[in-house]
Amino acid sequence: MMRRMQSTETTVFIVDDNANHSAGIKQLLELQSDYHLVGIATNGEDAIKRLSDAKVDIVLMDMSMPEVDGVAAIQQLISVNPTLKILALTGYDDPDLIFRAMKNGAKGYILKTMVTSQLIAAIEEVLAGKVYLPAALATKFFDEFQTRIGKSSRPDPTKQALLGYLTSREKEVLKLLTEGITYKGVADKLVISETTVKTHVNNIFQKLQVNDRTQAVLYALRNGLVDGGNSNQPIAV
C-alpha cells in the first residue's frame, strides 16, 4: 500500500523484482536524502496498476523483470501519464536497452553498480527536468542512435537551417559538447572562461529551440553539424 505524503515531500516509488536491491535503495534514500519511499512493486504489471493514476515524483524502474519488463512498463506508464518521471536502474549497459528505455520515456539510466555513488544525483537531475546519463552510458546511447538513423534518416532542412543562426564560436562549442567535453574542458580548449561557455550554451539552446545539452547534441548529430559516428569520447549530458 502506498503511504499518503505531504505535498511538499518528494516521493519515490521502486519497481524491482529483487527484494535485496529494493531494500538497499530504501536504506540509501533514508541515509542520504529527505526523499520518501511510498511504495515498492515487484513486477511491471503490478507497477502499471499502482502507478497509472498515482501521483509520485519519481519512479526507479528495474529493466529486467519477468513477464512485463521495464521498457514495456515505462511505455505503458508514460502513455497514460506523460509527465511521470522515470529513472531506469539496471545491471546491463546494453546499447539497445538504453536506447529503448530512453526512447519510451525514461528520463535517466544508471547501472545498479553506480547506485551507491550516483543515485541521489541522478534523482535530483531528473526531478529538475533534466536527463541523466553517465558519460559511459551516454556514449552507448548516441552510438545506438547513430546506428539507427545513420542510413535511413536525412537532415530536416527546416531544422538544419537553424544551425545557420549559430555563430562560429557557438558551433565550436556545440561540436566540443558532442565529443563529450565538459564546460570546463570546452573553456580550456577555446581559452575562454567557463562562464562564457555557459553563455554560448544558453544561446545555442535558444537558437536551436532545445532545453538541455542532450537535445542540443542530438540536434547537431541529426542535422549534420558533426559526424557523430567518429567520436570515441563520452557525450556530455
Secondary structure, DSSP 8 states (H G I E B T S, - for coil): ------TTS-EEEEE-S-HHHHHHHHHHHHHH---EEEEEESSHHHHHHHHTT---SEEEEES--SSS-HHHHHHHHHHH-TT--EEEEES---HHHHHHHHHTT-SEEEEGGGHHHHHHHHHHHHHTT--B--HHHHHHHHHHHHHHHTTT----HHHHHHGGGS-HHHHHHHHHHHTT--HHHHHHHHTS-HHHHHHHHHHHHHHHT-SSHHHHHHHHHHTTSS-GGG--S----
